[in-house]
Amino acid sequence: MASPDGKYTVEYFEAAAAPLESNVKFKNAKSKKVLRYEFSSSHEEKTFQEMAWSPDSKYLAVISRGTKTSSHIRVFSFVDDKVEEVAMPSPKLGNEKSSGRYFFVKHLKWKDTKLNYYCFGNKADGAGDSDLVPNNWYHYDVTVQLSSAGKKADPKLISVVQTKPK
């Protein structure tokens, strides 16, 4: 998958037999130089469930599957042929900070340097079906501003809005 400006690509390859070998390469599209090797562990075949480049090609947001009961948002910054993972702020509020084992992320969308996504999970361990115990689940639309003051990405949580299940 190429960045919008065509400078970078993300390439997947089959996971190696050795468990500590990378299965994702971030590359400079022109020189083919590998800028970063990355792991994308999953119990499923898909390496990243969803990927979205920022319009300016400075950031790549991905949803990586953790376990069968979780997924994670990860953001990578691309500056001067260097790729760094950005430490993202947690969208969890109040009781959800020590939540149950279910946590999922979906629907990555960029508008300029603002990343929006939907996340949901359970507040405490219990039924894995949100229809059975709806009050034990939270659903949020989250917006994070990613700006590069200098060369280091500085993510700021802009909003966390409770929403209906999507």
Buried (B, 14 or more C-beta within 10 A) or exposed (E): EEBEEEBBBBEBEEBEEEEEEBBBBBBBEEEEEEBBEBBBEBEEEEBBBBBBBBBBBBBBBBBBBBEEBBBBBBBBBBBEEEBBEBEBEEBBEEEBEEBBBBBBBBEBEBEEBBBBBBBBBBBEEBBEEBEEBEEBBBBBBBBBBBBBEEEEBEBEEEEBEEBEEE
